[in-house]
Amino acid sequence: MQKTAAIQRAEKKELQRKEQEKAEEMKKNNPQAYIQSLYAKRTETMEKIEEIKRRKQELTSRGSTASQRRMQTIAALSIGSDKKGVEDTFGKSDNDWEVYRGISRDALEDEEDEYQQQLAEVEELLTVADPCNIFL
């Protein structure tokens, strides 16, 4: 597992290096296209952040379909497949929902933090590349 993770990190660094080289070349050869690509990336990142916020909101609502499906999956995992006939009471208590909310938020918050970091990087590049039209 560690070897696979190391390989994935190396591939990610290589991909980032290639993207940075491509951006630098575009910056030199066609500055307007470079600025437009930054604005497009900023818009795309902001849309992803909004989607994560919407999913977080949906998952915290007890009545949403996604929330109910996730709770059923957690309940099924907590019972186990070998205990048939056992009544499923997981999710009926408010305490169960608090555990569920904690679980569902963690992954989405990590993903949102990653996109927030990307957004900050893009906005910093835009500030340097296009100081007059800050974030149209």
KOLMI-794375 format. One record per atom (N, C-alpha, C): x negated, y, z negated; residue in three letters. Coordinates in steps of 0.05 Angstrom, whole numbers, plus 5000, padded with zeros to 4 digits. Each point is the difference from the previous one (the first is absolute). Example, Ala and Ser with C-alpha at 12.3 -4.5 7.8 and 13.67 -1.06 7.14 Angstrom:
473648864844ALA
501850245000ALA
498250245000ALA
500750215014SER
498450244999SER
501550224986SER
This chain:
498449765000MET
501650245000MET
498350255000MET
497849994984GLN
498350244999GLN
498750055027GLN
499249795014LYS
498750035026LYS
502050125020LYS
502549904999THR
502050115018THR
500650294994THR
500150074975ALA
500550284992ALA
497650185009ALA
497649904997ALA
497750155009ALA
500050045030ALA
500849805015ILE
500250025029ILE
502150205008ILE
502349994986GLN
502150195006GLN
499250294994GLN
498550044978ARG
499150274994ARG
498050105021ARG
498249825009ALA
498150075020ALA
501450075027ALA
502049845007GLU
501650065024GLU
501450264998GLU
501150064976LYS
501450254996LYS
498150245003LYS
497649974988LYS
498050225002LYS
499250045029LYS
499649785015GLU
499350025028GLU
502250145016GLU
502449934995LEU
502350125014LEU
500150304993LEU
499650074975GLN
500150284992GLN
497750165014GLN
497649875001ARG
497750135013ARG
500650055030ARG
501249805013LYS
500750035029LYS
502150225003LYS
502050014983GLU
502050215002GLU
498850274996GLU
498150024981GLN
498750264994GLN
498350085024GLN
498649825013GLU
498450065023GLU
501850105023GLU
502349865004LYS
501950075021LYS
501150284994LYS
500650064975ALA
501150264993ALA
497950225005ALA
497549944993GLU
497950205004GLU
499650065030GLU
500249795016GLU
499650045029GLU
502450165011GLU
502449944991MET
502450155008MET
499850294991MET
498950044976LYS
499750264989LYS
498250175018LYS
497949885010LYS
498150145017LYS
501150055028LYS
501249795011ASN
500850015028ASN
502750145004ASN
501949964982ASN
502650115003ASN
501150084973ASN
499250234990PRO
500850084973PRO
503050024996PRO
501550095020GLN
502950034998GLN
501349724996GLN
499149805015ALA
501149734997ALA
499349894972ALA
497650074991TYR
499249914973TYR
501950114979TYR
500550265002ILE
501850134981ILE
502849885002ILE
501049955024GLN
502649885004GLN
500149724988GLN
497849855002SER
500049734989SER
500050024969SER
498750204989LEU
500150034971LEU
502850074990LEU
501450185015TYR
502850064993TYR
501849765002TYR
499549845021ALA
501649755004ALA
499549814977ALA
497549974992LYS
499349824978LYS
501250104974LYS
500050264996ARG
501250124976ARG
503049944999ARG
501350045022THR
502949955001THR
500649714995THR
498549825013GLU
500449714996GLU
499549924971GLU
498050114987THR
499449944972THR
502250104982THR
501050245006MET
502250114983MET
502549845003MET
500649905024GLU
502349825004GLU
499749744984GLU
497649895000LYS
499649764984LYS
500450044971LYS
499150234990ILE
500350074972ILE
503050034993ILE
501550135018GLU
502950034996GLU
501449735001GLU
499149825017GLU
501249735001GLU
499549854974GLU
497650024989ILE
499449874975ILE
501750124978ILE
500450264999LYS
501750124980LYS
502849905002LYS
501049975025ARG
502749905005ARG
500249714990ARG
498049845006ARG
500049724991ARG
499949984969ARG
498450184988LYS
499950004971LYS
502750074988LYS
501250205011GLN
502750084991GLN
502049775003GLN
499949875023GLU
501849785005GLU
499649764981GLU
497549954993LEU
499449784982LEU
500750064971LEU
500250254993THR
500750064972THR
503050014996THR
501549995022SER
502949994998SER
500949724997SER
501449944978ARG
501049734995ARG
501849895022ARG
501550175012GLY
502049915019GLY
499049965028GLY
497550085007SER
499149975027SER
499449715007SER
500449945025THR
499649725010THR
497149924996THR
498150175006ALA
497249934997ALA
499349944970ALA
501150164983SER
499649964971SER
501249744991SER
502449945008GLN
501249754993GLN
498549765010GLN
499150015025ARG
498449775011ARG
497449964985ARG
498750224994ARG
497549984985ARG
500449894972ARG
502150084987MET
500649904973MET
500749705002MET
501449915020GLN
500749725004GLN
497549835004GLN
498150115015THR
497549865005THR
498449984974THR
499950214985ILE
498649994974ILE
501349804981ILE
502650005000ALA
501549814983ALA
499549725008ALA
500049955026ALA
499449725010ALA
497249914993ALA
498250185001LEU
497249944993LEU
499849954970LEU
501550154984SER
499849964971SER
501249744991SER
502049915014ILE
501349744992ILE
498349775010ILE
499050025024GLY
498549785012GLY
501949815015GLY
498949865019SER
501649835017SER
500749744987SER
498749924979ASP
500549754987ASP
502350014979ASP
501050234995LYS
502150034978LYS
502750065012LYS
501149815015LYS
502650055012LYS
502249974979LYS
502150155004GLY
502249984981GLY
499750204977GLY
497750134998VAL
499750204978VAL
501350265009VAL
501650114983GLU
501450255007GLU
498050235002GLU
500350155021ASP
498250235005ASP
501250254987ASP
498750084978THR
500950254987THR
498050225003THR
497949955015PHE
498050215004PHE
501250225016PHE
499750254991GLY
501150235014GLY
502550114988GLY
501249854982LYS
502450104987LYS
499450194977LYS
497649994990SER
499250174978SER
498550255011SER
500350234987ASP
498650245008ASP
497049964998ASP
499149844981ASN
497149944997ASN
498949875025ASN
501549815012ASP
499149875024ASP
499750215023ASP
501850195001TRP
499850215021TRP
497650184995TRP
499350054976GLU
497650164994GLU
497549865009GLU
499849744996VAL
497749845009VAL
499950025031VAL
502349955012TYR
500250015029TYR
499250275011TYR
500950224988ARG
499250265010ARG
497050054998ARG
498849904979GLY
497150024997GLY
498649855022GLY
500949765006ILE
498749845020ILE
500450135028ILE
502350095006SER
500550105027SER
498650275005SER
499650164980ARG
498750265003ARG
497049975005ARG
498749814987ASP
497149995001ASP
498949985028ASP
501149815016ALA
498949975027ALA
500650245018ALA
502450114997LEU
500750245016LEU
498450244992LEU
499450034974GLU
498550234991GLU
497149985010GLU
498949765000ASP
497349975011ASP
499950075030ASP
502049915015GLU
500250065028GLU
500350315004GLU
501750124984GLU
500550285002GLU
497450164994GLU
498649924979ASP
497550134993ASP
498049995024ASP
499949775013GLU
498249975023GLU
500750205022GLU
502650025006TYR
500950195021TYR
499650294991TYR
500450064974GLN
499550274990GLN
497150075004GLN
498249814996GLN
497150055004GLN
499550055029GLN
501249845018GLN
499650045029GLN
501050285008GLN
502350074989LEU
501250265006LEU
498150234992LEU
498949984976ALA
498150204991ALA
497650025018ALA
499049775009GLU
497750015018GLU
500650135027GLU
502449935011VAL
500850125025VAL
500450304997VAL
501350084978GLU
500550294996GLU
497350154997GLU
498149874987GLU
497450134998GLU
498750035027GLU
500249805017LEU
498950025027LEU
501550225016LEU
502650014996LEU
501550215014LEU
499350284991LEU
499450034975THR
499350264989THR
497450105013THR
498249815005VAL
497450075013VAL
500450045030VAL
501549825013ALA
500350015029ALA
501950225009ALA
502150064985ASP
502050195008ASP
500850184977ASP
498250184992PRO
500550164976PRO
502250205004PRO
500650085024CYS
502150215005CYS
502849884998CYS
500449765007ASN
502749885000ASN
500249774980ASN
499650074975ILE
500049804979ILE
502749864999ILE
500049755007PHE
502249814997PHE
502650115011PHE
500050055026LEU
502450115013LEU
502649914987LEU
